C-alpha cells in the first residue's frame, strides 16, 4: 500500500510540475521585435447599417491601445498597419415570449482585416473574426458591445496567430 501511495504522490508531483511549466500567457512577446508602432486605418463598411466603419475603427484602436503594448502612431511611422472592413452585421431575434413577441436580440459583427508589416513590406496576418452580444431594447448599445468584443478578438488573434 505504501508503494502505491508513493507512486501516486510521485505521479501527482510530476503532473503538477508539467502543468506549472505550461501556465503563462503573453501576447506582446509573440510579435517580432521590430513591431512596436501601430496604425489603424479607417475601416470600411460593407454592410447596409450606416456608421459601422467609424465604430469599428474606434473599437479596434481602443482594443490595441489597451491590449497590445504597441504605440499608436501615424501610418508613415508605423511598423504595422491594420486595414479592415466590417464584413457583416446581423441582428436577429434571440428570445421570444409565449405570445411570440421578441424580448431579446442577438447582434453579430464580423471584421475582415489584414496586418501589413511595413518594415518587411509583407502581410503577416489576414483573416476574419466575429463576435456577438445580446440586447433587449438599445440596439446601439448592443452594436457597441459587439464591436468591442470583436475588436478584442481581432487583437488577440493578430498578436497570437501571426
KOLLO-468892 format. One record per atom (N, C-alpha, C): x, y, z. Coordinates in steps of 0.05 Angstrom, whole numbers, plus 32768, in hexadecimal, padded with zeros to 4 digits. Layout:
% KOLLO-468892
XYZ ...
***
This chain:
% KOLLO-468892
80107FE88000 800080008000 801180198000 80278019800F 803980308010 804680357FF5 804D80207FE7 805980237FCC 804580307FB9 802D80287FBA 801880337FA9 801480507FAF 801380577FC9 800F80727FD1 802780837FC9 803F80797FCC 805780887FC3 8057808C7FA5 805080787F96 804F807A7F79 803A808F7F71 8023808F7F7E 800E80A27F78 801780BE7F7E 802580C27F95 802F80DD7F9C 804480E67F88 805580D47F7F 806980DB7F6B 805C80E37F51 804880D47F49 803A80D97F30 802B80F47F32 801F80FA7F49 801181137F4D 8025812A7F4D 803C81277F58 8050813C7F59 805A81427F3C 805F812D7F2D 806881307F11 8053813F7F01 803A81387F05 802481447EF7 802281627EFE 802581697F17 802481857F20 803B81957F14 805381897F13 806A81977F07 8065819B7EEA 805A81887EDC 8055818B7EC0 804181A17EBB 802C81A27ECA 801881B87EC7 802481D37ECD 803481D57EE2 803F81EF7EE9 805181FA7ED4 805E81E97EC4 806F81F37EAE 805F81FC7E97 804681F47E95 803581FC7E7E 802482147E84 8024821E7E9C 801382347EA4 8022824E7EA0 8019825E7E8F 802482787E8A 801982837E70 8013829C7E70 800782A77E58 801282C37E53 801A82C77E3B 802382E17E33 801E82E47E15 801482FC7E0E 801083007DF1 802783117DE5 803083247DF3 804483377DE8 805E83287DE0 806783157DF0 808083087DEA 807E82F67DD2 806682F07DC8 806482DF7DB0 806882EE7D96 806783097D97 806B83187D7E 8089831A7D79 8091831D7D5F 80AD83227D59 80B6833C7D67 80CF833D7D6E 80DA83537D7D 80D8836E7D70 80D7836F7D56 80D683897D48 80BA83967D48 80A683877D52 808B83917D52 8085839F7D6C 808783BA7D6B 808283C97D84 806D83DF7D80 806A83E87D67 805783FE7D62 804283F57D4E 802983FE7D53 801283F47D45 8001840B7D3A 7FF484077D23 7FE084197D19 7FC884097D11 7FB084137D18 7F9784077D10 7F8A841A7CFC 7F8884107CE3 7F7B84207CCF 7F5C841F7CD3 7F4F84337CC8 7F3184337CCA 7F26841B7CBC 7F16840C7CCC 7F0983F47CC1 7EF583FB7CAC 7EF083EA7C99 7EDA83ED7C86 7EC183E07C91 7EAB83E67C86 7E9283DA7C8F 7E8583CD7C76 7E8583B27C77 7E7983A37C61 7E5D839A7C67 7E5083A77C7B 7E35839F7C82 7E2283B67C7B 7E0883B17C7F 7DF483C67C7A 7DF083D87C93 7DFA83D07CA9 7DF783DF7CC2 7E0C83F57CC2 7E02840E7CC3 7E1484257CC1 7E2384297CDC 7E3B84357CD9 7E4B843D7CF1 7E5C84277CFD 7E5B840F7CF2 7E6B83F97CFE 7E8983FD7CF8 7E90840B7CE3 7EAD840F7CDD 7EBB841E7CF3 7EAF84347CFC 7EBC84447D11 7EBB84357D2C 7EA584287D32 7EA484187D4B 7EB984027D4B 7EBC83F57D35 7ED083DF7D34 7EEC83EA7D37 7EF284007D2A 7F0D840C7D2C 7F1384147D48 7EFF84217D55 7F0384297D71 7F0784117D84 7EF783FC7D80 7EF983E47D91 7F1383D67D8D 7F1D83D47D74 7F3683C67D6F 7F4D83D77D7A 7F4C83F17D76 7F6184037D81 7F6384007D9F 7F4C84017DAC 7F4B83FF7DCA 7F5583E37DD3 7F4D83CE7DC5 7F5683B37DCC 7F7483B07DCA 7F8083BC7DB5 7F9D83BB7DB2 7FAA83CD7DC7 7F9E83E37DCD 7FA983F67DE1 7FAB83E87DFD 7F9783DA7E04 7F9683CE7E1F 7FA083B17E20 7FA283A37E09 7FA883877E0B 7FC1837D7DFC 7FD183907DF2 7FE783867DE1 8003838F7DEA 800583A57DF8 801F83B07DFF 802D83BE7DE7 801E83C17DD1 802983CF7DBA 802283ED7DBC 803383FD7DB1 802E841A7DB1 801F84227D98 800984317D9B 7FFA843A7D84 800784537D78 800984537D5E 801784697D50 800A846C7D34 801584807D25 800A84847D0A 8015846E7CF8 8009846C7CE0 800F84567CCE 802D84567CC5 8038846D7CC0 8054846E7CB6 806884647CCA 806384687CE4 8075845F7CF9 807084437D03 805A84377CFC 8051841E7D07 806184067CFC 806683F37D0D 807383DA7D05 805D83C77CFA 804583C97D05 802E83B97CFE 801783CB7CF7 800983C57CE1 7FF183D37CD9 7FDA83BF7CD8 7FC483C57CE6 7FAC83B47CE6 7F9983C07CD2 7F9183B07CBF 7F7C83B87CAB 7F6583A67CAF 7F4D83B07CAE 7F36839E7CB2 7F1C83A97CA8 7F0883987CAB 7EED83A07CA4 7ED983907CB5 7EC2839C7CB9 7EAC838E7CC6 7EA0837D7CB0 7EA583637CB0 7E9C83527C9A 7E7F83497C9D 7E7683487CB6 7E5A833F7CBA 7E4F834A7CD4 7E36834F7CD4 7E2783587CEB 7E0C83497CEA 7E06833A7D00 7DED832C7D01 7DDF83327D1B 7DC683397D19 7DB4833D7D30 7D9E83297D2D 7D9B83187D41 7D8683037D3F 7D7882FF7D59 7D5F82F87D59 7D5182F17D72 7D5E82DA7D80 7D5F82DD7D9B 7D6C82C87DAB 7D5A82BB7DC0 7D4982CC7DCD 7D3782C27DE1 7D1B82CC7DDB 7D0882BA7DDC 7CEC82C17DD8 7CDC82BB7DF1 7CC582CA7DF4 7CB282C47E09 7CA082AE7DFF 7C8E82A57E11 7C7A82917E09 7C68829B7DF3 7C6482B57DF1 7C5382C17DDD 7C6382C87DC3 7C7B82BE7DC2 7C8D82C27DAB 7C9682DE7DA7 7C9782EE7DBD 7CA383097DBC 7CC183057DC1 7CD183157DB3 7CEE83137DB6 7CF683247DCF 7D0483177DE1 7D0D83257DF9 7D2C83297DF9 7D3A831B7DE8 7D57831E7DE8 7D6183187DCB 7D7583287DC3 7D8183257DA9 7D9E831D7DAC 7DA883117D97 7DC5830A7D95 7DD1831A7D7E 7DE783287D84 7DF583387D70 7E11832A7D6C 7E1783247D53 7E3183187D4C 7E3F832B7D38 7E5883307D3E 7E6983417D2D 7E8183317D24 7E8783347D0A 7E9E83267CFE 7EB1833B7CF2 7ECA83397CFA 7EDF834A7CEE 7EF083397CDB 7EF683447CC5 7F0A83397CB3 7F22834C7CB4 7F3983417CBB 7F5083537CBF 7F6A83477CB6 7F7D83587CB2 7F98834F7CAD 7FAC83627CBA 7FC383567CC1 7FD983657CCE 7FF083667CBB 7FF9837D7CB5 800F83817CA3 802883887CB4 803D83787CB1 8057837D7CBD 806583917CAA 806683AA7CB2 807183BE7CA1 809083BD7CA0 809C83B17CB4 80B983AF7CB5 80C2839B7C9F 80B583847C9E 80BC836F7C8B 80AA83707C72 809783827C71 808583857C5A 8077836B7C54 806B835F7C68 805D83457C65 804383477C75 803083367C6D 801883327C7C 801D831A7C8F 801D831F7CA9 802483097CBB 800C82FC7CC8 7FF483087CC5 7FDB82FB7CCE 7FC583077CBE 7FB282F57CB6 7F9A82FE7CA8 7F8482EA7CAE 7F6C82F47CB3 7F5682E17CB9 7F3D82F07CC3 7F2B82E07CCE 7F1282EB7CD9 7F0F82E27CF5 7F0282F47D05 7EFA82ED7D20 7EDE82F77D24 7ECF82EA7D35 7EB482F27D3B 7EAE82ED7D59 7E9C82FD7D63 7E9282F87D7E 7E7683047D80 7E6882FF7D96 7E4C83077D98 7E46830E7DB4 7E2F831B7DB7 7E2483227DD2 7E0683237DD0 7DF983247DE7 7DDC83257DE9 7DD483407DF3 7DBC83497DEA 7DB183627DF5 7D9383607DF5 7D8683707E06 7D69836F7E08 7D5C83877DFA 7D65839F7DFF 7D5783B67DF3 7D6A83CA7DE6 7D8383CC7DEE 7D9583E07DE3 7DA883D37DCF 7DA083D47DB5 7DB083C87DA0 7DCC83D47D9F 7DCE83EE7DA3 7DE883FB7DA1 7DFB83F17DB7 7DF083EC7DCE 7E0183E07DE4 7E0983C37DDC 7DF783B57DD0 7DFE839A7DC7 7E14839A7DB1 7E1183AD7D9F 7E2683B07D8A 7E4183B77D96 7E4183CA7DA9 7E5A83D27DB5 7E6783BB7DC4 7E5883AB7DD2 7E6383947DE0 7E6D837F7DCD 7E5F83797DB7 7E6883667DA3 7E8183707D96 7E83838A7D90 7E9B83957D84 7EB383927D97 7EAF83987DB0 7EC483967DC4 7ECE83797DC6 7EBC83667DC8 7EC4834A7DCA 7ED283407DB0 7EC883497D99 7ED583407D80 7EF0834D7D7E 7EF383667D85 7F0D83737D85 7F2183667D97 7F19835E7DAF 7F2B83507DC2 7F3383357DB6 7F2083287DAA 7F27830E7D9D 7F3B83127D86 7F3783287D77 7F4A832E7D61 7F6683327D6C 7F6983427D81 7F8383477D8D 7F90832D7D96 7F81831E7DA5 7F8C83047DAF 7F9482F27D99 7F8382F07D84 7F8A82DF7D6D 7FA382E87D5F 7FA583027D5A 7FBD830C7D4D 7FD683087D5D 7FD4830E7D77 7FEC830C7D88 7FF582F07D8E 7FE382DD7D8B 7FEB82C17D93 7FEC82AE7D7B 7FE382B67D64 7FE282A37D4D 7FF182AD7D35 800382BF7D38 801182C97D21 802382B47D16 
***
